[in-house]
Amino acid sequence: MADATTTVAASSSTGVSTTIEVTTTGPTTTIVATTVPGQLGLSPDGPWHLVDSAPGVEGVGLVYELMPKLWVFLPTEVDLERGYLWTFNEEDRPIIEAYLMAVLTRYRSTDSVPATLDDPGWDLYYTPELKALVVPQYQAFSDRGIYADLDLGVVLRPRLTEDERSEDRAILLDCVSDGAVARTADGEYAPGATPGVVAHGYAFEMAKVDEAWKASGYNDEVSACSAG
């Protein structure tokens, strides 16, 4: 599967969801990114590193690899043709980085059987309430011998909205190019797995807790794959 826009209750790579509300509108497109030099970027001491491009990404921006087959694209120029209305900026960087660490925690915890759900990232980048909701679900997948294989790769395209933004709360939208797939311990596709690359839209609620940003909720959001 390629270039399809869909929303699901749980992605083929063993995603789980909670419920929050968000409202946005408009189109996107995506194909080789041009990275831009300069001081703007993610924190240099993070687990990511700058690369030239990622699968299915085009436009002017920064591309980072978080782990093998997991990338993020951060546009640095408004591009109406491609639907990039938000651009990466220093004010939003702490929220973006917390989100990236939350996603990285999820994938590095669930890419093997048994899952490694004692990763400290669950406490650092998830609120206790969200951790208590999602970790048991990932444990259940692991108990059934299922893990997330990044397979064709996953590209994150997060952006922040001005809706409901405050000093301690933000809504983050992400149109994920999801080439991950759920597999069983013997390497076969898990029941219900859908190989290929599909676009999944998500809305994440980010909350500032004790001066640190954390993921506090998320759900499917079709508008995340619209202009923004």
N, C-alpha and C positions, 0 to 999 in steps of 0.2 A: 504494500500500500504506500502511496506517496501523495503529498500535497492535498490531503483531505482534511477538512476542518470538522471536528466532532467534539462532543463532550460526553463523558462517561462517568458513572458513579465511582469507578475505580479503574485506573489505567491497566493495560496488559502487563505492566511490570510491577504489579502488586501495589498500586496506589490505594490510599484510603482518603476519605474526605470528611470534612465537618461542614457547618453551614454558616455563612456570613452573607451580607447583602452588599451589592455594588451596582452602580449604573454608569455605563459608558456607551459610545457609539463609534461607527466608521469602518474602511478596509485596510489590509496589509499584503505584502508580497515578500518574498525572500529569494540569494545564490552566490562569491568570493569576497570577503570583507577586506577593506583597506584600513589597516591600523594607522593611527595618527600619532606622531611623536609629541613630546611635551610632558608636562608634569602631571596632568590629569590622569588619574588611574586608580586602581585598587591599591590597598596598602601593600607595600613591598614585602612585608613580613608575613603575608598570608600564604596559604597552601597553593595558590594559583600561580600560573606563569603566563606571560603574554605570548601569543602565537600569531601567525600570519592570517589564519582563516579557520573556519569550521564548516562542516557540511551544511549546505543549504542556506548560507548566510551571504548577504550582499549589502553594500552600503559603506559609508564612512563611520568608523567606530573602533572600539577596542574589543579584541577577542582574547579571552583567557581560557586556558584549560585548567579545570579544577582537579580532575583525575583522568586517567585514560578513558577516552570516549565520552567525557562530560565537559561541555564548554558553555560559556556565556558570551553573548554579544551585547555590548553596551554602545548604542549609537551616540556619536558626538556632534552630529549635524542634523538639523531638521531636514527631513526628506519627504515631501508631500507625496511623491510618486510611490514611495514604498511604505508610506503610512507612519513614518517615524516623527511624531510630534513631540515626544519627550526625549530629552538628551541627558546623558549622564553628567552629574555635577557633584561638587564637593558636599553640598548640603545633604544630598540624598545618599551619599556614599555609605555612611554607617548602617543605614537600613538595608541597602542593597547587599552589603557584605554579610550582615546577619542572616539575610535570606539565603544567600549563596552557601553559607556555612550550614544552615538548616538542611538544604537540599543535599549538600555533600555528605552530611551525617547520615541522612536516609539511605543514600546509595552505597556508601562504604559499609554500612551496617547490614545491608540486605543482599550483598553480592556473593554470598556464600551460604552453604548449609553446614553446620548451623549458623544462624544469623548472629552477629556480634552486637547485641543490643545493649551492651554495657558501655558503649561509646560515650565519652563525656560530653559530646556534642548535644545529646538529648537533653541534658540539664542546662547547657550553656546557651542553646539557641532555640529551645522550645519552652513555652510556659509549662508549669507542672500539669495544668489541666489538659493541654494538648498532648503532652507526652503520655499521660495516663490513658488517653483515648487511642492513640495510634500505635504505641509500642506493643500492646497486647495483640493487635491485629497483625503486625509484622511477625510477632512470635508465633501466631497461629499458622501463618504461611510457612515459616521455618519448620514447625512441627510436622507439617505435611510434606516436608522435603522440597519446598519451592523457594527459589531465589531469583533475584533480579539480574538478568544479563544485559549489560548496556549494548551489546550486539552491534547495531548499525549506528549507535551514538545518540546522545541526547544533547540538544542545544537549547539553552535557556535564553529568553529575551525579556527580562523583567523591566517593568517601568512603574513609576509611582504616579498616583492620581492626586489631584487637589481635593477631591471629594472626601469629606469626613477627616481631613488631615488636622492633626493637633500636635502638641509638643510630645505627647506620649502614645499616639496612635496613628497608624497610616495604613492605607489600602494599597497593596502591590498587585499588579496584574502581570501575568506571564503567559505568553503564547509559546508553549514548549514544542519543539520539533522532537517527537518522542520515537526513537528507534530502539528502545529497550523492549525486552520481552521476558516473560516469566518462564522459567525452566524448572524441571525437576532435577533431583540430585544426579541422575544419570545423564543429564544434558539434553533430554528430550523436551519439547514444548510442553508446558503445563496445560491442563485442561482450560480451555477458554482463551489461551494465548493467541495474540494476533500479530504475527511477524510483519515487519515493514516499518515505514516511517509515517506517522500521522501527526497532525497538529492538535494539541490539547490546550484549551484555555483554562486558566486557573485564576482565582482571586485569593490572595492571602491577606489576612489581618496580621499586622505587625504591632506589637505593643512594647513600650519602653518600661522595663521592670528593673528597679535599682540601677538606673543609668545605663542599662544594656538593652538593646533591641532584641526581641525574640518573636518567633512565629507563635501566634495565639489561636489561629483558626484558618481553615481554608475550605474551598469548595470549587466545583466546576463553574466556569464563567465563560460563556461563548464570546462575549464582547472583548475578552482579552486578546482575541485574534483579529480584532478590528483596529482601525487606526488609533494611535495614541502616543 
